[in-house]
Amino acid sequence: MNFFEIFDKNDDIKLIKSSGTVYTLKEIMALVKPIVSKLKQDDRKSAVIISDNNFDFFINFLAAIFAGKEIFLLADKKKLFLLDFDYILLDEADTAGDFCCKIEKPDYNSTFINIFTSGSSGKPKKIKKTLNNLIIEAEDIYEEFKKYFLPETEIITSTSPRHMFALANYVMLPLCFCGEFLINTDEVVYPDSVETGGKFFITTPSFLEQFKKHNIKINDFPCIVMTAGDKLKKEMYDYLDGVAISEIYGSSETGTIAHKEGFEQSFCCMKSVSVSMDDASQIVINSPYFMEKDITLCDIIKKDGEDGFYLNKRSDRIIKIQEKRINAMEIEEYINKSEYVDSCYCVKNGDKLGCAAVLNEKGKLFYLEKTGGRTKLIKHLKSLVKDKSEIIPQKWKFLPEIPKSKTGKVDKEKIESLFEKNLSFPLILDIQQESEAKAVLKMVFSNTCNFFSGHFDEFPVLPGVVQLYFAHLFAEELFKIDISKDTAKKVKFSHIIKPDEEIELVLDKTEKNINYTYKKGETVCSSGTFNIQE
């Protein structure tokens, strides 16, 4: 039953579960109506939803639709400056107030929802769709996967409904099939705290990789795991053996195009989707999930029968450096063949090519060799590219992992910012996130790190400002929070840190603060506190 067809029937159908409380359709509408009244009294035609809380998102989303507003879903609050029109900003659901207007079924074709791409390749692009586009997509998703669902199947997600993938599966699917699903709005952040048994789990490859990284097994199987945002590696299919997984291929522009259930399988198109190839073998999509006639993506495909295809590679990673055009993906493929590298990603940095690489255990041992291990490792990696490309990476960052966005895509903007800072990174030997509030990182600052130069020439030690920088950086990354940079307090330096020494960074999160401690064995080298931004 479509929510928008039965919302006024005062039905007791269970719809949403939040912090253990189940809300019926009737109870949800009681929360939505006061917001509808406020929105209808506002002359502004656009409503921007930035709600981090999934429950607030649902209430605001429904209210904006019934109020007849054009909806804009912005995943990053920091990008509000990109909106050059008057809008109503919806964050926390303000359900206080009276209901004083009539609510009618929305016009599916004149109700517009706008989402934005991640902006990883530049300025975020606005994608406009009708409510009808989203409803048709949800109906096809149900038909494709209904064999996995039971009545009142609980849906959980680790990604934001402000992105197209979760909007279609986590929001529109249960709204189009009320009674078939129970939307669990509780936040899913850490793999060790996820209860997946019998649930429909919407997530990303980067989140699933955390299960393997921390050796967490999914023993209580979900009915199905649906993942999108990046390619799911074969090792993850192997690690999650026995778990029903559907890997989704699609984009913000196109919505869900196709799916596959195994690493070696080809993608199978959704019911209403047809694909073809242009002269460059790029995929061309025709579908009722968007307003355009058809959309061409930069992915190179190989057709497999009438409704299937294999994804070969992306053609949009062409970088122009020193008047030469290079394919970043090809260079990454050469580097990834090294016995020392787990993964890598190349970006342009000024007139040079930078490479962020993740080393495997063998690579870390090579790096830690006392006689110039880092230098020899970089020379080896350059040699893999030297005879195959006119441009080879000149700048290198060895990271614990390739940064990913909440949608599971490579966070190109973050990688570029790391190279712009021109600051050497420590080698991360191990990361143990013991709980939602504690993490321990083992690391080594190589004697080749650029901040040792001049500090001091005869007796190099790790600068205090560098210790503060990395404590701040890793705390934000691991706990997914924003920390005030100018609020470091209780800072104490009690023991020097020399190059090539193995040290630990201990991070403890409280409600309002992050406490950090650098240790060498049992010896405390430095400590301090950062304030968490509210």
VENDAJO-V238496 format. One record per residue. RES is the residue in three letters. SS is DSSP state (alpha for helix, beta for strand, coil for the rest). PHI is phi as a letter, one per 20 degrees, with the letter a starting at -180 (* if undefined). Layout:
RES|SS|PHI + RES|SS|PHI
//
This chain:
MET|coil|* + ASN|coil|f + PHE|alpha|g + PHE|alpha|f + GLU|alpha|e + ILE|alpha|c + PHE|alpha|g + ASP|alpha|e + LYS|alpha|e + ASN|coil|l + ASP|coil|f + ASP|coil|e + ILE|coil|f + LYS|beta|f + LEU|beta|c + ILE|beta|c + LYS|beta|d + SER|beta|c + SER|coil|l + GLY|coil|n + THR|beta|e + VAL|beta|d + TYR|beta|d + THR|beta|e + LEU|alpha|g + LYS|alpha|f + GLU|alpha|f + ILE|alpha|f + MET|alpha|f + ALA|alpha|f + LEU|alpha|e + VAL|alpha|f + LYS|alpha|g + PRO|alpha|f + ILE|alpha|f + VAL|alpha|g + SER|alpha|g + LYS|alpha|f + LEU|alpha|f + LYS|alpha|f + GLN|coil|e + ASP|coil|e + ASP|coil|f + ARG|coil|f + LYS|coil|e + SER|beta|d + ALA|beta|c + VAL|beta|d + ILE|beta|d + ILE|coil|c + SER|coil|g + ASP|coil|f + ASN|coil|f + ASN|alpha|f + PHE|alpha|f + ASP|alpha|f + PHE|alpha|g + PHE|alpha|g + ILE|alpha|f + ASN|alpha|f + PHE|alpha|f + LEU|alpha|f + ALA|alpha|f + ALA|alpha|f + ILE|alpha|f + PHE|alpha|f + ALA|coil|e + GLY|coil|m + LYS|coil|e + GLU|beta|f + ILE|beta|d + PHE|beta|c + LEU|beta|d + LEU|coil|d + ALA|coil|f + ASP|coil|d + LYS|alpha|g + LYS|alpha|f + LYS|alpha|e + LEU|alpha|g + PHE|alpha|f + LEU|alpha|f + LEU|coil|e + ASP|coil|d + PHE|coil|b + ASP|coil|f + TYR|coil|b + ILE|beta|e + LEU|beta|e + LEU|beta|d + ASP|coil|c + GLU|coil|f + ALA|coil|f + ASP|coil|e + THR|coil|e + ALA|coil|f + GLY|coil|p + ASP|coil|d + PHE|coil|e + CYS|coil|c + CYS|coil|b + LYS|coil|e + ILE|coil|d + GLU|coil|c + LYS|coil|g + PRO|coil|f + ASP|coil|e + TYR|coil|g + ASN|coil|e + SER|coil|d + THR|coil|e + PHE|beta|d + ILE|beta|c + ASN|beta|d + ILE|beta|c + PHE|beta|c + THR|coil|f + SER|coil|f + GLY|coil|m + SER|coil|f + SER|coil|d + GLY|coil|q + LYS|coil|f + PRO|coil|g + LYS|coil|e + LYS|beta|e + ILE|beta|d + LYS|beta|d + LYS|beta|c + THR|beta|e + LEU|alpha|g + ASN|alpha|f + ASN|alpha|g + LEU|alpha|f + ILE|alpha|f + ILE|alpha|f + GLU|alpha|f + ALA|alpha|f + GLU|alpha|f + ASP|alpha|f + ILE|alpha|f + TYR|alpha|f + GLU|alpha|f + GLU|alpha|f + PHE|alpha|c + LYS|alpha|f + LYS|alpha|f + TYR|alpha|e + PHE|coil|e + LEU|coil|d + PRO|coil|g + GLU|coil|m + THR|beta|g + GLU|beta|e + ILE|beta|d + ILE|beta|c + THR|beta|b + SER|coil|d + THR|coil|d + SER|coil|e + PRO|coil|f + ARG|coil|e + HIS|coil|d + MET|alpha|f + PHE|alpha|g + ALA|alpha|f + LEU|alpha|g + ALA|alpha|f + ASN|alpha|e + TYR|alpha|e + VAL|alpha|d + MET|alpha|f + LEU|alpha|g + PRO|alpha|f + LEU|alpha|f + CYS|alpha|e + PHE|coil|c + CYS|beta|g + GLY|coil|n + GLU|coil|e + PHE|beta|c + LEU|beta|c + ILE|beta|e + ASN|beta|e + THR|coil|e + ASP|coil|f + GLU|coil|f + VAL|coil|d + VAL|coil|d + TYR|coil|d + PRO|alpha|f + ASP|alpha|f + SER|alpha|d + VAL|coil|e + GLU|coil|e + THR|coil|d + GLY|coil|g + GLY|coil|m + LYS|coil|e + PHE|beta|e + PHE|beta|d + ILE|beta|d + THR|beta|b + THR|coil|c + PRO|alpha|g + SER|alpha|f + PHE|alpha|f + LEU|alpha|f + GLU|alpha|f + GLN|alpha|f + PHE|alpha|f + LYS|alpha|f + LYS|alpha|g + HIS|coil|d + ASN|coil|l + ILE|coil|d + LYS|coil|e + ILE|coil|e + ASN|coil|e + ASP|coil|e + PHE|coil|f + PRO|coil|f + CYS|coil|f + ILE|beta|a + VAL|beta|d + MET|beta|d + THR|beta|c + ALA|coil|b + GLY|coil|o + ASP|coil|a + LYS|coil|f + LEU|coil|e + LYS|coil|f + LYS|alpha|g + GLU|alpha|f + MET|alpha|f + TYR|alpha|g + ASP|alpha|f + TYR|alpha|f + LEU|coil|e + ASP|coil|g + GLY|coil|n + VAL|coil|e + ALA|coil|f + ILE|beta|c + SER|beta|c + GLU|beta|e + ILE|beta|e + TYR|beta|d + GLY|beta|r + SER|beta|b + SER|coil|g + GLU|coil|f + THR|coil|e + GLY|beta|m + THR|beta|f + ILE|beta|e + ALA|beta|b + HIS|beta|b + LYS|beta|b + GLU|coil|d + GLY|coil|b + PHE|coil|f + GLU|coil|e + GLN|coil|f + SER|coil|e + PHE|beta|f + CYS|beta|d + CYS|beta|f + MET|coil|f + LYS|coil|g + SER|coil|e + VAL|coil|d + SER|beta|c + VAL|beta|c + SER|beta|b + MET|beta|c + ASP|coil|e + ASP|coil|f + ALA|coil|e + SER|coil|m + GLN|beta|f + ILE|beta|f + VAL|beta|d + ILE|beta|d + ASN|beta|d + SER|coil|a + PRO|coil|e + TYR|coil|e + PHE|coil|b + MET|coil|e + GLU|coil|f + LYS|coil|f + ASP|coil|b + ILE|beta|c + THR|beta|d + LEU|beta|d + CYS|beta|e + ASP|beta|e + ILE|beta|e + ILE|beta|c + LYS|beta|c + LYS|beta|f + ASP|beta|c + GLY|coil|m + GLU|coil|f + ASP|coil|d + GLY|beta|c + PHE|beta|a + TYR|beta|d + LEU|beta|e + ASN|beta|e + LYS|beta|a + ARG|beta|e + SER|coil|d + ASP|coil|d + ARG|coil|d + ILE|beta|e + ILE|beta|d + LYS|beta|d + ILE|beta|c + GLN|coil|l + GLU|coil|m + LYS|beta|d + ARG|beta|e + ILE|beta|c + ASN|beta|e + ALA|alpha|f + MET|alpha|f + GLU|alpha|f + ILE|alpha|f + GLU|alpha|f + GLU|alpha|f + TYR|alpha|f + ILE|alpha|f + ASN|alpha|f + LYS|coil|f + SER|coil|f + GLU|coil|f + TYR|coil|d + VAL|beta|d + ASP|beta|e + SER|beta|a + CYS|beta|b + TYR|beta|b + CYS|beta|d + VAL|beta|c + LYS|beta|e + ASN|beta|c + GLY|coil|m + ASP|coil|d + LYS|beta|c + LEU|beta|d + GLY|beta|d + CYS|beta|c + ALA|beta|e + ALA|beta|c + VAL|beta|d + LEU|beta|e + ASN|coil|e + GLU|alpha|f + LYS|alpha|f + GLY|alpha|f + LYS|alpha|f + LEU|alpha|f + PHE|alpha|f + TYR|alpha|g + LEU|coil|e + GLU|coil|g + LYS|coil|f + THR|coil|e + GLY|coil|m + GLY|alpha|g + ARG|alpha|f + THR|alpha|f + LYS|alpha|f + LEU|alpha|f + ILE|alpha|f + LYS|alpha|f + HIS|alpha|f + LEU|alpha|f + LYS|alpha|f + SER|alpha|f + LEU|alpha|f + VAL|alpha|d + LYS|alpha|g + ASP|coil|e + LYS|coil|d + SER|coil|b + GLU|coil|f + ILE|coil|d + ILE|coil|c + PRO|coil|f + GLN|coil|d + LYS|beta|d + TRP|beta|c + LYS|beta|c + PHE|beta|d + LEU|coil|d + PRO|coil|f + GLU|coil|a + ILE|coil|f + PRO|coil|g + LYS|beta|c + SER|coil|e + LYS|coil|f + THR|coil|e + GLY|coil|n + LYS|coil|e + VAL|beta|f + ASP|coil|e + LYS|alpha|f + GLU|alpha|f + LYS|alpha|f + ILE|alpha|f + GLU|alpha|f + SER|alpha|f + LEU|alpha|f + PHE|alpha|f + GLU|alpha|f + LYS|coil|f + ASN|coil|l + LEU|coil|d + SER|coil|f + PHE|coil|e + PRO|coil|f + LEU|beta|e + ILE|beta|e + LEU|beta|e + ASP|beta|a + ILE|beta|c + GLN|beta|d + GLN|beta|e + GLU|beta|f + SER|beta|a + GLU|coil|f + ALA|coil|c + LYS|beta|b + ALA|beta|b + VAL|beta|c + LEU|beta|d + LYS|beta|e + MET|beta|b + VAL|beta|c + PHE|coil|e + SER|coil|f + ASN|coil|f + THR|coil|e + CYS|coil|g + ASN|alpha|f + PHE|alpha|e + PHE|alpha|f + SER|coil|f + GLY|coil|n + HIS|coil|c + PHE|coil|c + ASP|coil|f + GLU|coil|e + PHE|coil|b + PRO|coil|f + VAL|coil|c + LEU|coil|f + PRO|coil|f + GLY|alpha|f + VAL|alpha|f + VAL|alpha|f + GLN|alpha|f + LEU|alpha|f + TYR|alpha|g + PHE|alpha|f + ALA|alpha|f + HIS|alpha|f + LEU|alpha|f + PHE|alpha|f + ALA|alpha|f + GLU|alpha|f + GLU|alpha|f + LEU|alpha|f + PHE|alpha|e + LYS|coil|l + ILE|coil|c + ASP|coil|d + ILE|beta|d + SER|coil|f + LYS|alpha|f + ASP|alpha|e + THR|alpha|d + ALA|coil|f + LYS|beta|b + LYS|beta|l + VAL|beta|f + LYS|beta|c + PHE|beta|d + SER|coil|c + HIS|coil|b + ILE|coil|f + ILE|coil|d + LYS|coil|e + PRO|coil|g + ASP|coil|m + GLU|coil|e + GLU|beta|f + ILE|beta|c + GLU|beta|d + LEU|beta|d + VAL|beta|d + LEU|beta|d + ASP|beta|c + LYS|beta|d + THR|coil|d + GLU|coil|f + LYS|coil|c + ASN|beta|c + ILE|beta|d + ASN|beta|d + TYR|beta|c + THR|beta|b + TYR|beta|e + LYS|beta|c + LYS|beta|c + GLY|coil|m + GLU|coil|e + THR|beta|e + VAL|beta|e + CYS|beta|e + SER|beta|a + SER|beta|b + GLY|beta|r + THR|beta|b + PHE|beta|d + ASN|beta|e + ILE|beta|e + GLN|coil|f + GLU|coil|e
//
